[in-house]
Amino acid sequence: MASGNSREITTSQVGVHDKLDELVTKYRTSENKRPVSEHTQRAFDEVNDWLEGYDGEIILDSCCGVGESTANLAQANPRARIIGIDKSALRVDKHEHYRAQQNNYRVIRADVNDFWRLVQQSSWKVTQHFLLYPNPYPKKTQVQKRWHGSAAMVDLMAITPNIEVRSNWLIYLMEFAQAAKHYGLISDLKEVTGEFHMTPFERKYRASGQACWQLNCRSEED
Ligand SMILES: C[S@@+](CC[C@H](N)C(=O)[O-])C[C@H]1O[C@@H](n2cnc3c(N)ncnc32)[C@H](O)[C@@H]1O
């Protein structure tokens, strides 16, 4: 029997949003003029200093919450450098509780809308990008708040094609795959199985008996 009490997604949207392709095309072909916030620029500069002299693989864990997944990724990839990013100071400040022994990672507070642009303009060698349980914004009217329906998708797609997105809302991942196809990415979608939980949200959803899904994107050309 399920032990958690996390509520299932409720929405009137029953399939991929009918305006998705239009939105993706609009953002792909227009310039994003949003200024980079001061606090995100500062956070980026600090990480950039930490990376000075390092030219190995970098793994991003965007919207990492308390950074449990960032610590897991650091343990699983000891030769890479991992950066967990979340805009919530409250969550980032809780990271100490989840800290891994490794020193090959950082969990920072920043807004990924701006951080992705800065990464995209940098020379960082990002080889994998995790986006685990982003806020789903499941109301039909909220489609532009989902990452794939937003202006930020352009920068996200420019960083690396190797992206893993997880969600308890299957439609979110179907939409992400369809949007990523505009950028020449192909994707595999499967259910998350096994006893190990990458993040607190994954643990909470699965303890409540909800299915969680993972989408793995890669370049069509590989
Ligand atoms: C549902 S939680 C998932 C957290 C974590 N990945 C997990 O699975 O436990 C979504 C997270 O996205 C973060 N987030 C939302 N918008 C963001 C943004 N623009 N920049 C950085 N983080 C953001 C929130 O602060 C929140 O921690």
Ligand as a Chemical Component Dictionary entry (heavy atoms), coordinates in Angstrom:
data_LIG
# 
_chem_comp.id                   LIG 
_chem_comp.type                 NON-POLYMER 
_chem_comp.pdbx_formal_charge   0 
_chem_comp.three_letter_code    LIG 
# 
loop_
_chem_comp_atom.comp_id 
_chem_comp_atom.atom_id 
_chem_comp_atom.alt_atom_id 
_chem_comp_atom.type_symbol 
_chem_comp_atom.charge 
_chem_comp_atom.model_Cartn_x 
_chem_comp_atom.model_Cartn_y 
_chem_comp_atom.model_Cartn_z 
_chem_comp_atom.pdbx_ordinal 
LIG C1  C1  C 0  9.118  20.488 -7.725  1  
LIG S1  S1  S 1  10.614 21.158 -7.137  2  
LIG C2  C2  C 0  11.770 19.853 -7.510  3  
LIG C3  C3  C 0  13.037 19.957 -6.721  4  
LIG C4  C4  C 0  14.014 18.777 -6.896  5  
LIG N1  N1  N 0  14.480 18.655 -8.251  6  
LIG C5  C5  C 0  13.375 17.486 -6.461  7  
LIG O1  O1  O 0  12.985 16.712 -7.337  8  
LIG O2  O2  O -1 13.286 17.257 -5.247  9  
LIG C6  C6  C 0  10.964 22.355 -8.395  10 
LIG C7  C7  C 0  12.137 23.259 -8.061  11 
LIG O3  O3  O 0  12.356 24.159 -9.149  12 
LIG C8  C8  C 0  12.869 25.359 -8.613  13 
LIG N2  N2  N 0  12.734 26.427 -9.621  14 
LIG C9  C9  C 0  11.584 26.872 -10.181 15 
LIG N3  N3  N 0  11.852 27.873 -11.036 16 
LIG C10 C10 C 0  13.196 28.071 -11.023 17 
LIG C11 C11 C 0  14.071 28.979 -11.664 18 
LIG N4  N4  N 0  13.617 29.905 -12.512 19 
LIG N5  N5  N 0  15.400 28.890 -11.400 20 
LIG C12 C12 C 0  15.876 27.973 -10.524 21 
LIG N6  N6  N 0  15.081 27.094 -9.870  22 
LIG C13 C13 C 0  13.769 27.144 -10.108 23 
LIG C14 C14 C 0  12.027 25.570 -7.361  24 
LIG O4  O4  O 0  12.632 26.479 -6.445  25 
LIG C15 C15 C 0  11.933 24.139 -6.824  26 
LIG O5  O5  O 0  12.944 23.864 -5.886  27 
# 
loop_
_chem_comp_bond.comp_id 
_chem_comp_bond.atom_id_1 
_chem_comp_bond.atom_id_2 
_chem_comp_bond.value_order 
_chem_comp_bond.pdbx_ordinal 
LIG C1  S1  SING 1  
LIG S1  C2  SING 2  
LIG S1  C6  SING 3  
LIG C2  C3  SING 4  
LIG C3  C4  SING 5  
LIG C4  N1  SING 6  
LIG C4  C5  SING 7  
LIG C5  O1  DOUB 8  
LIG C5  O2  SING 9  
LIG C6  C7  SING 10 
LIG C7  O3  SING 11 
LIG C7  C15 SING 12 
LIG O3  C8  SING 13 
LIG C8  N2  SING 14 
LIG C8  C14 SING 15 
LIG N2  C9  SING 16 
LIG N2  C13 SING 17 
LIG C9  N3  DOUB 18 
LIG N3  C10 SING 19 
LIG C10 C11 SING 20 
LIG C10 C13 DOUB 21 
LIG C11 N4  SING 22 
LIG C11 N5  DOUB 23 
LIG N5  C12 SING 24 
LIG C12 N6  DOUB 25 
LIG N6  C13 SING 26 
LIG C14 O4  SING 27 
LIG C14 C15 SING 28 
LIG C15 O5  SING 29 
# 
